[in-house]
Amino acid sequence: MDTQQHGTPCAEPETLFLYSEGLLEPTPTREVAAHLAACPVCRERYLAEAGLSVSLRALPLPGPRADFAAGVAERIRAGGRSRTPRWWWLVAAMLAMAPAGLWLVAGGASASGAGVALLDFVVSLVRVPLATADWLTSAQTWTDLGAAAEALLGAIATSPAYLATCLAAAVMVAAAVNTLLYIAARRALIINR
């Protein structure tokens, strides 16, 4: 409570609001009522607060427009349609074609070389899990892993083009996967509505 000029502690504005709304516990309610009987400043503030509350309650509540329900139904129907921007499809197409450019570069800028590089990659996709399972059971696993890491770091250190190609491939694969996941998630959300 504040202290006014007349030396008695006065009620805080929040306390007067709670009192005017009937939200105080019984003991604080009695204390505020006794204070209002003795303090003309607080009584004036309380009457203003109570008058404001009464005025606000007297205002009519706005109702929804007549076409509100129809508008909501239309928005729900429209929400089922895909709203993917047109430029997004261009980006997705470029990301889908970018690995082909990498295979062409890896194959020495010839179609047959790119085909061989792509075929080698596909074969390695099958071979790698089988070799990994066998490799994990070998006693040489950690030694081989260290040697492979050293060889990779050596290749990266001696060839900035190799590093750039690896980074570009990783970024493109991540972007393509994220694009596909985004499209799948959007379609799943639209279908499940």
VOVEX-799255 format. One record per residue: residue number from 1; y, z, x of N, C-alpha, C, O in turn. Coordinates in steps of 0.2 Angstrom, whole numbers. Layout:
BEGIN
<NUM; <Y; Z; X>; <Y; Z; X>; <Y; Z; X>; <Y; Z; X>>,
...
This chain:
BEGIN
<1; <-6; 0; 4>; <0; 0; 0>; <6; 0; 4>; <6; 3; 10>>,
<2; <11; -4; 2>; <18; -4; 6>; <22; 2; 4>; <21; 5; -1>>,
<3; <27; 4; 8>; <32; 9; 6>; <38; 6; 4>; <41; 2; 8>>,
<4; <41; 7; -2>; <47; 4; -4>; <53; 9; -2>; <52; 14; 1>>,
<5; <59; 7; -4>; <65; 11; -2>; <65; 18; -5>; <68; 22; -2>>,
<6; <62; 19; -11>; <62; 25; -14>; <57; 30; -11>; <56; 36; -13>>,
<7; <53; 28; -6>; <49; 32; -2>; <42; 33; -4>; <38; 37; -1>>,
<8; <40; 30; -10>; <33; 31; -12>; <29; 24; -10>; <32; 19; -10>>,
<9; <23; 25; -9>; <19; 19; -7>; <18; 15; -13>; <16; 17; -19>>,
<10; <19; 8; -12>; <18; 4; -18>; <12; 0; -17>; <9; -1; -12>>,
<11; <10; -3; -23>; <4; -7; -23>; <4; -14; -20>; <10; -17; -20>>,
<12; <-1; -16; -17>; <-1; -23; -14>; <-1; -28; -19>; <-4; -26; -25>>,
<13; <1; -34; -18>; <1; -39; -23>; <-6; -41; -25>; <-7; -42; -31>>,
<14; <-11; -40; -21>; <-18; -42; -22>; <-20; -36; -27>; <-24; -38; -32>>,
<15; <-18; -30; -26>; <-21; -25; -30>; <-18; -25; -37>; <-21; -24; -42>>,
<16; <-11; -27; -38>; <-8; -28; -44>; <-12; -34; -48>; <-13; -34; -54>>,
<17; <-14; -39; -44>; <-17; -45; -47>; <-24; -43; -50>; <-26; -44; -56>>,
<18; <-28; -39; -46>; <-34; -37; -48>; <-34; -32; -54>; <-38; -32; -59>>,
<19; <-28; -28; -54>; <-27; -23; -60>; <-26; -27; -66>; <-28; -26; -71>>,
<20; <-21; -32; -65>; <-20; -36; -71>; <-25; -40; -74>; <-26; -42; -80>>,
<21; <-30; -42; -70>; <-36; -45; -72>; <-42; -41; -74>; <-47; -43; -77>>,
<22; <-41; -34; -73>; <-46; -29; -75>; <-52; -29; -70>; <-58; -28; -72>>,
<23; <-51; -31; -64>; <-56; -31; -59>; <-57; -25; -54>; <-61; -26; -50>>,
<24; <-53; -20; -55>; <-53; -14; -51>; <-58; -9; -53>; <-60; -9; -59>>,
<25; <-61; -6; -49>; <-66; 0; -51>; <-62; 5; -55>; <-55; 5; -54>>,
<26; <-65; 10; -58>; <-61; 15; -62>; <-56; 19; -58>; <-51; 20; -61>>,
<27; <-58; 22; -52>; <-54; 26; -49>; <-47; 22; -47>; <-42; 25; -48>>,
<28; <-48; 16; -43>; <-42; 13; -41>; <-38; 11; -48>; <-32; 10; -47>>,
<29; <-41; 9; -53>; <-38; 8; -59>; <-33; 13; -62>; <-27; 12; -63>>,
<30; <-36; 19; -61>; <-32; 25; -63>; <-26; 26; -59>; <-20; 28; -61>>,
<31; <-27; 25; -52>; <-22; 26; -47>; <-16; 21; -48>; <-10; 23; -48>>,
<32; <-18; 15; -49>; <-13; 10; -50>; <-9; 11; -57>; <-3; 10; -57>>,
<33; <-13; 13; -62>; <-9; 15; -68>; <-4; 20; -68>; <1; 20; -70>>,
<34; <-6; 26; -64>; <-2; 31; -63>; <4; 29; -59>; <10; 31; -60>>,
<35; <3; 25; -54>; <9; 22; -49>; <13; 18; -54>; <19; 19; -53>>,
<36; <11; 14; -58>; <15; 9; -62>; <19; 13; -67>; <25; 12; -68>>,
<37; <17; 19; -69>; <21; 23; -74>; <27; 26; -70>; <32; 28; -73>>,
<38; <26; 27; -63>; <31; 31; -59>; <36; 26; -56>; <41; 28; -54>>,
<39; <33; 20; -54>; <37; 15; -50>; <40; 9; -54>; <36; 5; -56>>,
<40; <46; 9; -55>; <49; 3; -59>; <48; -4; -55>; <48; -9; -58>>,
<41; <48; -3; -48>; <48; -10; -44>; <41; -13; -45>; <40; -19; -46>>,
<42; <36; -8; -44>; <29; -11; -45>; <28; -13; -52>; <24; -18; -54>>,
<43; <30; -9; -57>; <29; -11; -64>; <32; -18; -66>; <29; -21; -69>>,
<44; <38; -19; -63>; <41; -26; -64>; <37; -31; -61>; <36; -37; -64>>,
<45; <34; -30; -55>; <30; -35; -51>; <23; -36; -56>; <21; -41; -56>>,
<46; <21; -30; -58>; <15; -31; -62>; <16; -35; -69>; <12; -39; -71>>,
<47; <22; -34; -72>; <23; -37; -78>; <24; -45; -77>; <22; -49; -81>>,
<48; <27; -46; -71>; <27; -53; -69>; <20; -56; -68>; <19; -62; -70>>,
<49; <16; -53; -65>; <9; -55; -63>; <5; -56; -70>; <2; -61; -71>>,
<50; <6; -51; -74>; <2; -51; -80>; <5; -57; -85>; <1; -61; -88>>,
<51; <12; -58; -85>; <15; -64; -88>; <12; -70; -86>; <11; -75; -90>>,
<52; <12; -71; -79>; <9; -77; -76>; <2; -78; -78>; <0; -84; -80>>,
<53; <-2; -73; -78>; <-9; -74; -80>; <-10; -76; -87>; <-14; -80; -89>>,
<54; <-6; -73; -92>; <-6; -75; -99>; <-4; -82; -100>; <-7; -86; -104>>,
<55; <2; -84; -96>; <4; -91; -97>; <-1; -96; -94>; <-2; -101; -97>>,
<56; <-4; -94; -89>; <-10; -99; -86>; <-15; -100; -91>; <-18; -105; -92>>,
<57; <-17; -94; -94>; <-23; -94; -99>; <-21; -98; -105>; <-25; -101; -109>>,
<58; <-15; -98; -107>; <-12; -102; -113>; <-12; -109; -112>; <-12; -113; -117>>,
<59; <-12; -112; -106>; <-12; -119; -105>; <-19; -122; -107>; <-24; -119; -106>>,
<60; <-18; -128; -110>; <-24; -132; -112>; <-28; -134; -106>; <-26; -136; -101>>,
<61; <-35; -134; -107>; <-39; -136; -102>; <-40; -144; -102>; <-41; -146; -108>>,
<62; <-39; -147; -97>; <-40; -155; -97>; <-47; -156; -99>; <-52; -154; -96>>,
<63; <-48; -161; -103>; <-55; -164; -104>; <-56; -170; -101>; <-51; -173; -99>>,
<64; <-62; -172; -101>; <-64; -179; -98>; <-61; -184; -102>; <-60; -184; -108>>,
<65; <-59; -190; -99>; <-57; -196; -102>; <-63; -198; -107>; <-69; -196; -106>>,
<66; <-61; -202; -112>; <-66; -205; -116>; <-71; -209; -113>; <-77; -209; -115>>,
<67; <-70; -213; -107>; <-74; -217; -104>; <-78; -214; -98>; <-80; -217; -94>>,
<68; <-77; -207; -97>; <-80; -204; -92>; <-87; -205; -91>; <-90; -206; -85>>,
<69; <-91; -203; -96>; <-98; -204; -96>; <-101; -211; -94>; <-105; -212; -90>>,
<70; <-97; -216; -97>; <-99; -223; -95>; <-97; -225; -88>; <-101; -228; -85>>,
<71; <-92; -222; -86>; <-90; -223; -79>; <-95; -220; -74>; <-97; -223; -69>>,
<72; <-98; -214; -75>; <-103; -211; -71>; <-109; -215; -71>; <-112; -216; -66>>,
<73; <-111; -217; -77>; <-117; -221; -78>; <-117; -227; -74>; <-121; -229; -70>>,
<74; <-111; -231; -74>; <-110; -237; -70>; <-110; -235; -63>; <-113; -239; -59>>,
<75; <-107; -230; -60>; <-107; -228; -53>; <-114; -227; -51>; <-116; -229; -45>>,
<76; <-118; -224; -55>; <-125; -222; -53>; <-129; -229; -53>; <-133; -230; -48>>,
<77; <-128; -233; -58>; <-131; -240; -57>; <-129; -244; -51>; <-133; -247; -48>>,
<78; <-123; -244; -50>; <-120; -247; -44>; <-122; -244; -37>; <-123; -248; -32>>,
<79; <-124; -238; -37>; <-126; -234; -31>; <-133; -237; -29>; <-135; -236; -23>>,
<80; <-137; -240; -33>; <-143; -242; -31>; <-143; -249; -27>; <-148; -251; -24>>,
<81; <-137; -252; -28>; <-136; -258; -24>; <-135; -257; -17>; <-131; -252; -15>>,
<82; <-137; -261; -12>; <-136; -260; -5>; <-128; -262; -4>; <-126; -267; -6>>,
<83; <-125; -257; 0>; <-118; -258; 2>; <-117; -259; 9>; <-112; -257; 12>>,
<84; <-122; -262; 12>; <-122; -263; 20>; <-116; -268; 21>; <-117; -274; 18>>,
<85; <-112; -267; 25>; <-107; -272; 27>; <-110; -278; 30>; <-115; -278; 33>>,
<86; <-106; -284; 29>; <-109; -290; 31>; <-109; -290; 39>; <-114; -293; 42>>,
<87; <-104; -287; 42>; <-104; -287; 50>; <-110; -284; 53>; <-112; -285; 58>>,
<88; <-113; -279; 49>; <-119; -275; 51>; <-125; -279; 52>; <-129; -278; 57>>,
<89; <-126; -284; 48>; <-131; -289; 49>; <-130; -293; 55>; <-135; -295; 58>>,
<90; <-124; -295; 56>; <-123; -299; 63>; <-125; -295; 69>; <-128; -297; 73>>,
<91; <-123; -288; 69>; <-125; -284; 74>; <-132; -283; 75>; <-135; -283; 80>>,
<92; <-136; -282; 69>; <-143; -281; 69>; <-146; -287; 72>; <-151; -287; 75>>,
<93; <-144; -293; 70>; <-147; -300; 72>; <-146; -300; 80>; <-151; -302; 83>>,
<94; <-140; -298; 82>; <-139; -299; 89>; <-143; -294; 93>; <-146; -295; 98>>,
<95; <-144; -288; 90>; <-149; -283; 93>; <-156; -285; 93>; <-160; -284; 98>>,
<96; <-158; -289; 88>; <-165; -291; 88>; <-166; -297; 93>; <-171; -298; 95>>,
<97; <-161; -301; 94>; <-161; -307; 99>; <-160; -305; 106>; <-162; -308; 110>>,
<98; <-157; -299; 107>; <-156; -297; 114>; <-162; -296; 118>; <-162; -298; 124>>,
<99; <-167; -293; 116>; <-173; -293; 120>; <-176; -300; 122>; <-179; -300; 128>>,
<100; <-175; -305; 118>; <-177; -312; 120>; <-173; -314; 126>; <-176; -317; 130>>,
<101; <-167; -312; 126>; <-163; -314; 132>; <-165; -310; 138>; <-165; -313; 144>>,
<102; <-167; -304; 137>; <-170; -300; 143>; <-176; -303; 146>; <-177; -304; 152>>,
<103; <-181; -305; 141>; <-187; -308; 143>; <-186; -315; 147>; <-189; -317; 151>>,
<104; <-181; -319; 144>; <-179; -325; 148>; <-176; -324; 155>; <-178; -327; 159>>,
<105; <-172; -319; 155>; <-170; -317; 162>; <-175; -314; 167>; <-176; -316; 172>>,
<106; <-180; -310; 164>; <-186; -308; 168>; <-190; -313; 170>; <-194; -313; 175>>,
<107; <-191; -318; 165>; <-195; -324; 167>; <-192; -329; 171>; <-195; -335; 172>>,
<108; <-186; -328; 174>; <-183; -333; 179>; <-179; -338; 175>; <-179; -344; 178>>,
<109; <-177; -337; 169>; <-173; -342; 165>; <-177; -348; 163>; <-174; -353; 162>>,
<110; <-183; -347; 162>; <-187; -353; 159>; <-191; -350; 154>; <-193; -344; 153>>,
<111; <-193; -354; 149>; <-196; -352; 143>; <-203; -350; 145>; <-206; -345; 142>>,
<112; <-207; -354; 149>; <-213; -352; 151>; <-214; -346; 155>; <-218; -342; 153>>,
<113; <-209; -344; 159>; <-208; -338; 163>; <-207; -332; 158>; <-210; -327; 159>>,
<114; <-203; -334; 153>; <-201; -328; 148>; <-207; -327; 144>; <-209; -321; 142>>,
<115; <-211; -332; 142>; <-217; -331; 138>; <-222; -327; 142>; <-226; -323; 140>>,
<116; <-223; -328; 149>; <-227; -325; 153>; <-225; -317; 154>; <-229; -313; 153>>,
<117; <-219; -316; 154>; <-216; -309; 155>; <-217; -306; 148>; <-219; -300; 148>>,
<118; <-216; -309; 143>; <-217; -306; 136>; <-225; -304; 135>; <-227; -299; 133>>,
<119; <-229; -309; 137>; <-236; -308; 136>; <-238; -302; 141>; <-243; -298; 139>>,
<120; <-236; -302; 147>; <-237; -296; 152>; <-235; -290; 149>; <-239; -285; 149>>,
<121; <-229; -290; 145>; <-227; -284; 142>; <-232; -281; 136>; <-233; -276; 136>>,
<122; <-234; -286; 132>; <-238; -284; 127>; <-245; -282; 129>; <-247; -277; 126>>,
<123; <-247; -285; 134>; <-254; -283; 137>; <-253; -276; 140>; <-257; -272; 139>>,
<124; <-247; -274; 143>; <-246; -268; 146>; <-245; -263; 140>; <-247; -257; 142>>,
<125; <-243; -265; 135>; <-243; -260; 129>; <-250; -258; 127>; <-251; -252; 125>>,
<126; <-255; -262; 128>; <-261; -260; 126>; <-265; -256; 132>; <-268; -251; 131>>,
<127; <-263; -259; 138>; <-266; -256; 144>; <-264; -249; 145>; <-268; -245; 148>>,
<128; <-257; -248; 144>; <-254; -242; 146>; <-257; -235; 143>; <-259; -231; 147>>,
<129; <-258; -235; 136>; <-261; -229; 133>; <-268; -228; 136>; <-270; -222; 137>>,
<130; <-272; -233; 137>; <-279; -232; 140>; <-279; -230; 147>; <-282; -225; 149>>,
<131; <-274; -233; 151>; <-274; -231; 158>; <-271; -223; 158>; <-273; -220; 163>>,
<132; <-266; -222; 154>; <-263; -215; 153>; <-269; -210; 152>; <-269; -205; 155>>,
<133; <-273; -211; 147>; <-278; -206; 146>; <-283; -205; 152>; <-285; -200; 153>>,
<134; <-285; -211; 155>; <-289; -210; 161>; <-285; -207; 167>; <-288; -203; 170>>,
<135; <-279; -208; 167>; <-275; -206; 173>; <-274; -198; 172>; <-274; -195; 177>>,
<136; <-273; -196; 166>; <-272; -189; 165>; <-278; -184; 167>; <-277; -178; 168>>,
<137; <-284; -188; 167>; <-290; -184; 169>; <-291; -184; 176>; <-296; -181; 179>>,
<138; <-287; -188; 180>; <-288; -189; 187>; <-285; -183; 191>; <-280; -180; 189>>,
<139; <-288; -181; 197>; <-285; -176; 201>; <-279; -179; 204>; <-275; -175; 207>>,
<140; <-278; -185; 205>; <-272; -188; 208>; <-266; -189; 204>; <-261; -192; 206>>,
<141; <-266; -186; 198>; <-261; -187; 193>; <-254; -186; 196>; <-250; -190; 195>>,
<142; <-253; -180; 198>; <-247; -178; 200>; <-244; -181; 207>; <-238; -182; 208>>,
<143; <-249; -183; 211>; <-247; -186; 217>; <-245; -194; 215>; <-240; -196; 218>>,
<144; <-249; -197; 210>; <-247; -203; 208>; <-240; -203; 205>; <-236; -208; 205>>,
<145; <-239; -198; 201>; <-233; -198; 197>; <-227; -197; 202>; <-222; -200; 201>>,
<146; <-228; -193; 207>; <-222; -193; 212>; <-221; -199; 216>; <-216; -201; 217>>,
<147; <-227; -203; 217>; <-226; -209; 221>; <-223; -214; 216>; <-219; -218; 219>>,
<148; <-225; -214; 210>; <-221; -219; 205>; <-214; -217; 204>; <-210; -222; 204>>,
<149; <-212; -211; 204>; <-205; -209; 203>; <-201; -212; 210>; <-196; -214; 209>>,
<150; <-204; -210; 216>; <-201; -213; 222>; <-200; -220; 222>; <-195; -223; 224>>,
<151; <-205; -224; 220>; <-205; -231; 220>; <-200; -234; 215>; <-196; -238; 216>>,
<152; <-199; -230; 209>; <-194; -232; 204>; <-187; -231; 207>; <-183; -235; 206>>,
<153; <-186; -225; 210>; <-180; -223; 212>; <-178; -228; 218>; <-172; -230; 219>>,
<154; <-183; -230; 222>; <-182; -235; 228>; <-180; -241; 225>; <-175; -245; 228>>,
<155; <-183; -244; 220>; <-181; -250; 217>; <-174; -250; 214>; <-171; -255; 214>>,
<156; <-173; -245; 211>; <-166; -244; 208>; <-161; -244; 213>; <-155; -247; 212>>,
<157; <-162; -240; 218>; <-157; -239; 224>; <-156; -246; 228>; <-151; -247; 230>>,
<158; <-161; -250; 228>; <-161; -257; 232>; <-158; -262; 227>; <-156; -267; 230>>,
<159; <-159; -262; 221>; <-157; -267; 216>; <-153; -265; 211>; <-155; -262; 206>>,
<160; <-146; -266; 211>; <-142; -264; 205>; <-144; -268; 199>; <-143; -266; 193>>,
<161; <-146; -274; 200>; <-147; -278; 194>; <-153; -275; 191>; <-154; -276; 184>>,
<162; <-158; -273; 194>; <-164; -270; 191>; <-162; -264; 187>; <-164; -263; 181>>,
<163; <-157; -260; 190>; <-155; -254; 186>; <-151; -256; 180>; <-152; -253; 174>>,
<164; <-147; -261; 180>; <-143; -263; 175>; <-148; -266; 169>; <-147; -265; 163>>,
<165; <-153; -270; 171>; <-158; -273; 167>; <-162; -267; 163>; <-163; -267; 157>>,
<166; <-164; -262; 167>; <-167; -256; 164>; <-163; -253; 159>; <-165; -251; 153>>,
<167; <-157; -251; 161>; <-152; -248; 156>; <-151; -252; 150>; <-150; -250; 144>>,
<168; <-149; -259; 151>; <-148; -263; 145>; <-154; -263; 141>; <-153; -263; 135>>,
<169; <-160; -264; 143>; <-166; -264; 139>; <-167; -257; 135>; <-168; -258; 129>>,
<170; <-166; -252; 139>; <-166; -245; 135>; <-161; -245; 130>; <-163; -242; 124>>,
<171; <-155; -247; 131>; <-150; -246; 126>; <-151; -251; 120>; <-151; -249; 114>>,
<172; <-154; -257; 121>; <-155; -262; 116>; <-161; -259; 112>; <-161; -260; 106>>,
<173; <-166; -257; 115>; <-172; -254; 111>; <-170; -248; 107>; <-172; -248; 101>>,
<174; <-166; -244; 110>; <-164; -238; 106>; <-159; -240; 100>; <-160; -238; 94>>,
<175; <-155; -245; 101>; <-151; -248; 96>; <-155; -251; 90>; <-154; -250; 84>>,
<176; <-160; -255; 92>; <-164; -259; 88>; <-168; -254; 84>; <-169; -254; 77>>,
<177; <-171; -249; 87>; <-175; -244; 83>; <-170; -240; 78>; <-172; -239; 73>>,
<178; <-165; -238; 80>; <-160; -234; 76>; <-158; -239; 70>; <-157; -236; 64>>,
<179; <-157; -245; 71>; <-155; -250; 66>; <-161; -250; 61>; <-160; -250; 55>>,
<180; <-167; -251; 63>; <-173; -251; 59>; <-174; -245; 55>; <-175; -245; 49>>,
<181; <-173; -239; 58>; <-173; -233; 55>; <-168; -232; 50>; <-169; -229; 44>>,
<182; <-162; -234; 51>; <-156; -234; 46>; <-158; -238; 40>; <-157; -236; 35>>,
<183; <-160; -244; 41>; <-162; -249; 36>; <-167; -246; 31>; <-167; -246; 25>>,
<184; <-172; -243; 35>; <-178; -240; 31>; <-176; -234; 27>; <-178; -233; 21>>,
<185; <-171; -230; 30>; <-169; -224; 27>; <-165; -226; 21>; <-165; -223; 15>>,
<186; <-160; -231; 22>; <-156; -233; 16>; <-160; -236; 10>; <-159; -234; 4>>,
<187; <-165; -240; 12>; <-170; -243; 7>; <-174; -237; 3>; <-175; -237; -3>>,
<188; <-176; -232; 7>; <-180; -227; 4>; <-175; -223; 0>; <-178; -220; -6>>,
<189; <-169; -221; 2>; <-165; -218; -3>; <-163; -221; -9>; <-162; -218; -14>>,
<190; <-162; -228; -8>; <-160; -232; -14>; <-166; -232; -19>; <-165; -232; -25>>,
<191; <-172; -233; -16>; <-178; -234; -21>; <-180; -227; -24>; <-182; -227; -30>>,
<192; <-179; -221; -21>; <-180; -215; -23>; <-175; -212; -28>; <-176; -207; -31>>,
<193; <-170; -216; -29>; <-164; -213; -34>; <-167; -213; -41>; <-163; -211; -45>>,
